[in-house]
């Protein structure tokens, strides 16, 4: 790898005002000088200074551009790195990359620039992963969590746990190596409670639900019988006419989706077909998809028309929840509340008193309360020390080994058995920091990166 010079488009493909090609490796400056011609003949490539000129392939001009040279070790990869900024477009990028490849520069693999940054000590493994999380963040909280990880938050947490574990391991190791000089009671002491406390710290740092919400967003399904205002609600939350709204029941026959950001979290909204018995084959498919969406959602918004009496279709829609939690939306608050609905509502205090929100998609009444309720449902994802799925898996693995070691100590088992579990915990923590990684793990981590990063 150290002998190879690589290049790739570092910006998304397609049309744009600017695009950037990144080159890294021992021949980066040589390659740049062959495809870049300064506009003024006397201008030289000053490190970290943009120079105006022309991208060329031999004597043929490809595009007007700017170029910059960053010499090792003061670069992203700690190798010589060159970047060329040119007008965004697939044709220009393709011609410039072809010119570089013709010079013997190799196409970069996905994540290869960041992988080199890791192997050259520029970033640790958790920071390398944070780069991709930052690039793919879909909400402010996801971005903030990735930025904390990039600044070394996960690394510091794992290193602190490693230090505490090594202190505890020293007593066990001393008792094993010098049994005649150090008694087991003296060396181990109250290690079992300390191991259990460390395991608890690792467990409390893991929030799988929050991590999934950061990465995938929070999935919300709008459900209810036909013509209660589900599509109007989607449009009101989206602040655009995403779903078709008519007075005819059953207008929505498939899932209509949209996304909004609330409190820094990405919310994926799904408007569904009205739940009812139907002889229409297409509507039946829509109802089945609505029921599937309800089962897989993080949150269900059950919409009820408060201006009409509760009927069998309402009850069927409520029954379709199957006991799953929901926010109950009492829609059409701009109209007089039906007395029959009000009487029925009085009997449903066990859920509507706590979760019922009176709203009007026509006037906007109650929408702010709904937004607040949705943010409360999502919680505060990303506030924990660990927010990456791989890191949490390793932390839980380490916690399990620590608890196993504590049980061995409490049960009076040989210290050798305890040491095996302690070493397994240390190895798991090393997987977070990058102290204990294999080539296969690196390939797994960096294969998810985009080319050019």
C-alpha positions as CSV (number, residue, x, y, z in Angstrom):
1,X,0.0,0.0,0.0
2,X,2.8,2.4,0.8
3,X,4.2,2.1,-2.7
4,X,0.8,2.6,-4.4
5,X,-0.5,6.0,-5.4
6,X,-4.3,6.1,-5.6
7,X,-6.9,8.6,-6.9
8,X,-10.7,8.9,-6.8
9,X,-13.5,11.4,-7.1
10,X,-13.9,12.8,-3.6
11,X,-17.3,14.5,-4.2
12,X,-20.6,12.9,-5.2
13,X,-20.9,12.0,-8.9
14,X,-23.2,14.1,-11.1
15,X,-23.6,17.7,-12.0
16,X,-22.4,20.5,-9.7
17,X,-20.6,23.7,-9.5
18,X,-17.4,22.0,-8.3
19,X,-16.0,18.5,-8.1
20,X,-12.7,17.3,-6.4
21,X,-10.4,14.5,-7.3
22,X,-8.0,13.4,-4.5
23,X,-4.7,11.7,-5.1
24,X,-2.6,10.1,-2.3
25,X,0.7,8.2,-2.3
26,X,4.4,8.7,-3.0
27,X,3.8,9.7,-6.6
28,X,0.9,12.2,-5.9
29,X,3.0,15.3,-6.7
30,X,4.5,13.8,-9.8
31,X,1.0,12.8,-11.0
32,X,-0.4,16.3,-10.2
33,X,2.4,18.0,-12.2
34,X,1.6,15.9,-15.3
35,X,-2.2,16.6,-15.3
36,X,-2.1,20.2,-14.0
37,X,-0.6,23.2,-15.8
38,X,-0.5,26.5,-13.8
39,X,-2.0,29.4,-15.7
40,X,1.1,31.5,-15.1
41,X,4.3,29.6,-16.2
42,X,6.4,30.9,-13.2
43,X,3.9,29.7,-10.6
44,X,5.1,26.8,-8.4
45,X,3.1,24.4,-6.3
46,X,3.3,25.9,-2.8
47,X,2.2,23.5,-0.1
48,X,-1.4,24.1,1.1
49,X,-1.9,26.9,-1.4
50,X,-4.5,26.7,-4.1
51,X,-3.1,27.4,-7.6
52,X,-5.2,28.4,-10.6
53,X,-4.6,26.6,-13.9
54,X,-5.7,24.0,-16.3
55,X,-6.3,20.3,-16.1
56,X,-4.6,18.6,-19.0
57,X,-4.1,15.2,-20.7
58,X,-0.8,15.7,-22.4
59,X,-1.3,18.8,-24.6
60,X,-5.1,18.6,-24.5
61,X,-6.9,20.9,-22.0
62,X,-9.6,19.1,-20.1
63,X,-10.9,21.9,-17.9
64,X,-10.1,25.1,-16.0
65,X,-9.3,24.2,-12.4
66,X,-7.5,24.8,-9.1
67,X,-5.0,22.5,-7.5
68,X,-3.4,22.1,-4.1
69,X,-0.5,20.0,-2.8
70,X,-0.3,18.7,0.8
71,X,2.9,16.9,1.6
72,X,3.4,14.2,4.2
73,X,2.8,14.0,7.1
74,X,0.5,17.1,7.1
75,X,-2.3,15.6,5.1
76,X,-5.5,13.5,5.6
77,X,-3.7,10.2,4.9
78,X,-0.2,11.3,6.2
79,X,1.0,10.6,2.7
80,X,1.6,13.2,-0.1
81,X,-1.9,14.2,-1.1
82,X,-2.9,16.4,-4.1
83,X,-6.4,17.6,-4.8
84,X,-7.8,19.1,-8.0
85,X,-11.0,21.2,-8.0
86,X,-12.8,21.5,-11.3
87,X,-16.3,22.1,-12.8
88,X,-18.6,19.3,-11.6
89,X,-19.7,16.9,-14.3
90,X,-19.2,13.3,-15.2
91,X,-17.4,13.9,-18.4
92,X,-14.7,16.2,-17.0
93,X,-14.2,13.9,-14.0
94,X,-13.9,10.8,-16.2
95,X,-11.4,12.3,-18.5
96,X,-9.2,13.6,-15.6
97,X,-9.3,10.2,-13.8
98,X,-8.5,8.4,-17.1
99,X,-5.4,10.7,-17.5
100,X,-4.3,9.9,-14.0
101,X,-4.8,6.1,-14.4
102,X,-2.9,6.2,-17.7
103,X,0.1,7.5,-15.6
104,X,0.0,4.4,-13.4
105,X,-2.1,5.9,-10.6
106,X,-4.5,3.2,-9.2
107,X,-8.2,3.7,-8.6
108,X,-8.9,4.0,-4.9
109,X,-11.0,1.3,-3.2
110,X,-14.0,2.2,-1.1
111,X,-12.7,4.0,2.1
112,X,-9.1,3.6,1.1
113,X,-8.1,7.1,1.9
114,X,-9.5,6.8,5.4
115,X,-8.0,3.3,5.8
116,X,-4.6,4.8,5.0
117,X,-5.2,7.5,7.5
118,X,-5.8,4.8,10.1
119,X,-2.9,2.6,9.2
120,X,-0.6,5.7,9.2
121,X,-1.7,6.7,12.7
122,X,-3.7,9.8,11.6
123,X,-6.9,8.6,13.2
124,X,-7.9,5.6,15.4
125,X,-10.4,3.1,14.2
126,X,-13.3,4.6,16.0
127,X,-12.5,8.0,14.4
128,X,-12.2,6.4,11.0
129,X,-15.7,4.9,11.4
130,X,-16.9,8.3,12.6
131,X,-15.9,9.8,9.2
132,X,-18.4,7.6,7.4
133,X,-21.1,8.2,10.0
134,X,-20.6,12.0,9.6
135,X,-20.9,11.7,5.8
136,X,-24.1,9.6,6.0
137,X,-25.7,11.5,8.9
138,X,-29.4,12.3,8.2
139,X,-30.1,14.5,11.2
140,X,-28.4,16.9,13.5
141,X,-28.2,14.4,16.4
142,X,-26.6,11.8,14.1
143,X,-24.1,14.4,13.0
144,X,-23.4,15.5,16.5
145,X,-22.9,11.9,17.7
146,X,-20.5,11.2,14.8
147,X,-18.6,14.5,15.5
148,X,-18.2,13.5,19.2
149,X,-16.8,10.1,18.0
150,X,-14.5,11.9,15.5
151,X,-13.2,14.0,18.3
152,X,-12.3,10.8,20.2
153,X,-15.3,10.3,22.5
154,X,-15.6,6.6,21.9
155,X,-11.8,6.2,22.1
156,X,-11.5,8.0,25.4
157,X,-14.3,5.9,26.9
158,X,-12.8,2.6,25.7
159,X,-9.3,3.7,26.9
160,X,-10.6,4.6,30.4
161,X,-12.2,1.2,30.6
162,X,-9.0,-0.5,29.4
163,X,-7.0,1.4,32.1
164,X,-9.4,0.3,34.9
165,X,-9.4,-3.2,33.6
166,X,-5.6,-3.4,33.5
167,X,-5.4,-2.2,37.1
168,X,-7.8,-5.0,38.1
169,X,-5.9,-7.5,36.0
170,X,-2.6,-6.7,37.6
171,X,-3.6,-8.3,40.9
172,X,-4.8,-11.4,39.3
173,X,-1.6,-11.7,37.2
174,X,0.6,-11.1,40.2
175,X,-1.2,-13.9,42.2
176,X,-0.8,-16.3,39.2
177,X,2.9,-15.4,38.6
178,X,4.0,-15.1,42.2
179,X,1.8,-17.4,44.3
180,X,4.4,-17.9,47.0
181,X,4.9,-14.2,47.5
182,X,1.4,-12.8,47.1
183,X,-1.7,-14.5,48.5
184,X,-4.8,-14.7,46.4
185,X,-6.8,-12.8,49.0
186,X,-4.3,-10.0,49.0
187,X,-4.0,-9.7,45.2
188,X,-7.7,-10.1,44.3
189,X,-9.3,-8.3,47.3
190,X,-12.6,-6.8,46.2
191,X,-12.0,-7.3,42.5
192,X,-15.4,-9.0,41.9
193,X,-17.5,-5.9,42.8
194,X,-15.1,-3.7,40.8
195,X,-15.4,-5.9,37.7
196,X,-19.2,-5.9,38.0
197,X,-19.2,-2.1,38.3
198,X,-17.0,-1.8,35.2
199,X,-19.4,-4.2,33.3
200,X,-22.3,-2.0,34.4
201,X,-20.5,1.1,33.1
202,X,-20.0,-0.6,29.7
203,X,-23.7,-1.8,29.6
204,X,-25.0,1.7,30.4
205,X,-23.0,3.3,27.6
206,X,-24.8,1.2,25.1
207,X,-28.1,2.4,23.6
208,X,-29.0,0.1,20.6
209,X,-32.4,1.8,20.1
210,X,-30.8,5.3,20.1
211,X,-28.1,4.1,17.7
212,X,-30.7,2.7,15.3
213,X,-32.7,5.9,15.4
214,X,-29.5,7.9,14.7
215,X,-28.6,5.8,11.7
216,X,-32.0,4.9,10.3
217,X,-34.3,7.6,11.7
218,X,-37.5,7.2,13.7
219,X,-40.3,5.5,11.8
220,X,-43.9,6.8,12.3
221,X,-47.0,5.3,10.7
222,X,-50.2,7.3,10.4
223,X,-53.2,4.9,10.7
224,X,-56.9,4.8,11.2
225,X,-60.1,4.2,9.2
226,X,-60.7,5.9,5.8
227,X,-61.4,9.6,5.6
228,X,-60.3,10.6,9.1
229,X,-57.6,13.0,7.8
230,X,-54.5,10.8,7.7
231,X,-53.3,12.2,4.4
232,X,-54.1,15.7,5.5
233,X,-52.0,15.1,8.5
234,X,-49.0,13.9,6.5
235,X,-49.3,17.0,4.3
236,X,-49.5,19.3,7.4
237,X,-46.4,17.7,9.0
238,X,-44.5,17.8,5.7
239,X,-45.8,21.3,4.9
240,X,-46.4,20.3,1.3
241,X,-49.1,18.4,-0.7
242,X,-47.4,15.0,-0.6
243,X,-50.6,12.9,-0.4
244,X,-53.8,13.2,-2.4
245,X,-56.7,14.4,-0.3
246,X,-60.3,14.0,-1.4
247,X,-63.7,13.7,0.3
248,X,-63.9,10.1,-1.0
249,X,-63.0,7.4,1.5
250,X,-60.2,5.1,0.5
251,X,-58.3,7.6,-1.7
252,X,-54.9,6.3,-0.3
253,X,-54.3,2.7,-1.4
254,X,-50.6,2.4,-0.9
255,X,-48.0,3.7,1.5
256,X,-47.1,7.4,1.0
257,X,-43.9,8.4,2.6
258,X,-42.1,11.6,3.6
259,X,-39.4,12.7,6.1
260,X,-39.1,15.6,8.5
261,X,-36.5,16.6,11.1
262,X,-37.6,17.4,14.6
263,X,-35.2,18.1,17.5
264,X,-32.3,17.0,15.3
265,X,-33.8,13.6,14.6
266,X,-35.0,12.3,11.2
267,X,-38.6,11.2,11.3
268,X,-39.8,8.9,8.5
269,X,-43.6,9.3,8.0
270,X,-45.9,6.8,6.3
271,X,-49.5,7.6,5.4
272,X,-51.4,4.3,5.0
273,X,-54.6,3.0,3.5
274,X,-57.7,3.3,5.7
275,X,-58.2,0.1,7.7
276,X,-61.6,-1.4,6.8
277,X,-63.1,-4.5,5.1
278,X,-63.2,-4.0,1.4
279,X,-64.1,-6.0,-1.7
280,X,-61.7,-4.0,-3.8
281,X,-58.6,-6.1,-4.5
282,X,-56.3,-3.1,-4.7
283,X,-57.6,-1.6,-1.5
284,X,-57.2,-5.0,0.3
285,X,-53.5,-4.9,-0.6
286,X,-53.2,-1.4,0.7
287,X,-54.8,-2.4,4.0
288,X,-52.5,-5.4,4.3
289,X,-49.5,-3.1,3.8
290,X,-50.9,-0.7,6.4
291,X,-51.1,-3.4,9.0
292,X,-47.5,-4.5,8.2
293,X,-46.3,-0.9,8.5
294,X,-48.1,-0.6,11.9
295,X,-46.3,-3.7,13.2
296,X,-42.8,-2.5,12.2
297,X,-43.1,1.2,13.2
298,X,-41.4,2.9,16.1
299,X,-44.5,5.0,16.7
300,X,-48.1,4.8,15.5
301,X,-50.4,7.8,15.1
302,X,-54.0,6.6,15.4
303,X,-56.2,9.3,13.8
304,X,-59.8,9.5,14.9
305,X,-62.5,11.9,13.5
306,X,-63.8,13.7,16.6
307,X,-66.6,15.3,14.6
308,X,-68.4,12.0,14.0
309,X,-69.5,9.1,16.2
310,X,-67.2,6.2,16.7
311,X,-68.3,3.3,14.4
312,X,-67.3,-0.3,13.7
313,X,-64.5,0.8,11.3
314,X,-62.9,3.0,14.1
315,X,-63.0,0.1,16.5
316,X,-61.5,-2.2,13.9
317,X,-58.7,0.2,13.3
318,X,-58.1,0.5,17.1
319,X,-58.2,-3.3,17.4
320,X,-55.5,-3.5,14.6
321,X,-53.0,-1.9,17.0
322,X,-52.9,-5.2,18.8
323,X,-52.0,-3.6,22.0
324,X,-49.1,-1.7,20.6
325,X,-48.6,1.8,22.0
326,X,-49.8,4.7,19.9
327,X,-50.5,8.4,20.0
328,X,-54.2,9.0,19.6
329,X,-55.0,12.1,17.5
330,X,-58.5,13.5,17.8
331,X,-58.8,15.2,14.5
332,X,-61.1,17.9,13.0
333,X,-61.0,20.0,16.1
334,X,-62.1,23.0,14.0
335,X,-65.6,21.3,13.9
336,X,-68.0,20.8,16.8
337,X,-67.1,17.6,18.7
338,X,-69.8,14.9,18.2
339,X,-71.6,14.1,21.4
340,X,-71.4,10.4,20.8
341,X,-67.7,10.6,20.2
342,X,-67.3,12.6,23.4
343,X,-69.3,10.0,25.4
344,X,-67.1,7.2,23.9
345,X,-64.0,9.2,24.7
346,X,-65.0,9.4,28.4
347,X,-64.9,5.6,28.6
348,X,-61.3,5.5,27.1
349,X,-59.5,7.5,29.8
350,X,-57.0,4.7,30.2
351,X,-55.3,5.7,27.0
352,X,-56.8,8.9,25.5
353,X,-56.4,10.9,28.7
354,X,-52.6,10.3,28.5
355,X,-52.0,10.2,24.8
356,X,-54.9,11.9,23.1
357,X,-54.0,15.1,21.2
358,X,-56.8,17.3,19.9
359,X,-55.8,18.8,16.5
360,X,-57.0,20.2,13.2
361,X,-55.0,19.6,10.1
362,X,-57.0,22.5,8.5
363,X,-56.1,25.2,11.0
364,X,-52.9,23.7,12.4
365,X,-54.2,23.5,16.0
366,X,-52.4,20.8,17.9
367,X,-49.6,20.2,15.4
368,X,-47.0,21.7,17.7
369,X,-48.2,19.4,20.5
370,X,-47.9,16.5,18.1
371,X,-44.4,17.5,17.2
372,X,-43.4,17.7,20.8
373,X,-45.0,14.3,21.5
374,X,-43.1,12.7,18.6
375,X,-39.8,14.1,19.9
376,X,-40.6,12.7,23.3
377,X,-41.3,9.3,21.8
378,X,-37.9,9.3,20.0
379,X,-36.1,10.3,23.2
380,X,-32.6,11.6,23.3
381,X,-30.7,9.3,20.9
382,X,-26.9,9.7,20.6
383,X,-26.2,11.1,24.1
384,X,-24.4,8.0,25.3
385,X,-20.7,7.4,25.2
386,X,-21.1,4.8,22.5
387,X,-23.4,5.2,19.5
388,X,-21.9,2.9,16.9
389,X,-23.4,-0.6,16.5
390,X,-20.0,-2.3,16.3
391,X,-18.7,-0.4,19.4
392,X,-21.8,-1.4,21.4
393,X,-21.5,-5.0,20.4
394,X,-17.9,-5.1,21.6
395,X,-18.7,-3.2,24.8
396,X,-21.4,-5.8,25.6
397,X,-19.0,-8.6,24.8
398,X,-16.5,-7.1,27.2
399,X,-19.1,-6.7,29.9
400,X,-20.1,-10.3,29.5
401,X,-16.5,-11.4,30.0
402,X,-16.1,-9.2,33.0
403,X,-19.2,-10.6,34.7
404,X,-18.0,-14.1,33.9
405,X,-14.7,-13.3,35.6
406,X,-16.5,-11.8,38.6
407,X,-18.6,-15.0,39.0
408,X,-15.3,-17.1,38.8
409,X,-13.8,-15.0,41.6
410,X,-16.9,-15.2,43.8
411,X,-17.1,-19.0,43.2
412,X,-13.6,-19.6,44.2
413,X,-12.6,-20.9,40.8
414,X,-8.9,-21.0,39.8
415,X,-7.5,-17.6,38.9
416,X,-6.3,-18.9,35.5
417,X,-10.0,-19.2,34.5
418,X,-10.6,-15.7,35.6
419,X,-7.6,-14.4,33.6
420,X,-9.0,-16.0,30.4
421,X,-12.2,-13.9,30.8
422,X,-10.3,-10.8,31.7
423,X,-8.1,-11.1,28.6
424,X,-11.2,-11.6,26.4
425,X,-12.7,-8.4,27.8
426,X,-9.4,-6.5,27.1
427,X,-9.4,-7.8,23.6
428,X,-13.0,-6.7,23.0
429,X,-12.2,-3.2,24.2
430,X,-9.1,-3.2,21.9
431,X,-11.5,-3.8,19.0
432,X,-13.0,-0.4,19.7
433,X,-9.7,1.5,19.9
434,X,-8.1,-0.4,17.0
435,X,-5.4,-2.0,19.3
436,X,-6.7,-5.4,18.4
437,X,-8.0,-5.7,14.9
438,X,-7.6,-8.1,12.0
439,X,-7.3,-7.4,8.3
440,X,-10.8,-8.9,7.9
441,X,-12.2,-6.5,10.4
442,X,-10.6,-3.5,8.6
443,X,-12.0,-4.7,5.3
444,X,-15.5,-5.0,6.9
445,X,-15.2,-1.5,8.4
446,X,-13.9,0.3,5.3
447,X,-16.0,-1.5,2.7
448,X,-19.0,0.5,3.8
449,X,-17.3,3.8,2.9
450,X,-17.9,5.6,-0.4
451,X,-15.1,5.7,-3.0
452,X,-13.0,8.8,-2.5
453,X,-13.3,8.9,1.3
